Amino acid sequence: MSLESIVKQRYSVRKFKDKEVEKDKISQILELVRMAPSAVNLQPWHFMVIRDKELKDRIANTYNRDWLKKAPVIIVACGNHDESWKRRDGKDHCDIDLAIAVDHLTLAAAEQGLGTCWVCNFDSKECAQILELADNLEAIALIPLGYPLSDEIKETPRKAFDEIVSWR
């Protein structure tokens, strides 16, 4: 499958089949995540794969939408601000590095026929408490992972090319 087709088929999945995601598929996806670039190659991230139903429900409760509980897997994408590169003006690149890695995750999942969705509107502090995260780790995004309930690829409206690109 070409990168173009993977990018075009990937969308935010919020309805999943009641089907377990194979551990080897998750490992293959996370191996590609491991290859993601980061500022100064510091790789300031940690990914927690949550498959246990009780823990998954507790994590899902940090987000006020019931659909998340139906995802077979939730991956908690954590950033390590102690390890991330800081620009001379103090700009912390942890969130940027993690976003690149999560993008690798979503595209690798799509290649495997799996659906994902970025969830950032959750209680990060409560999530960190539930997972007993070290103080240097921040839960930045929840990524539900599973087989989409529908095989229909949803087309999302995009801005026109000229609206987002300038040539000088």
Secondary structure, DSSP 8 states (H G I E B T S, - for coil): --HHHHHHH--B---B-S----HHHHHHHHHHHHT---GGG---EEEEEE--HHHHHHHHTTSS-GGGGG-SEEEEEEEETTTS-B-TT--B-HHHHHHHHHHHHHHHHHHTT-EE--B--S-HHHHHHHHT--TTEEEEEEEEEE-BS-----------HHHH----
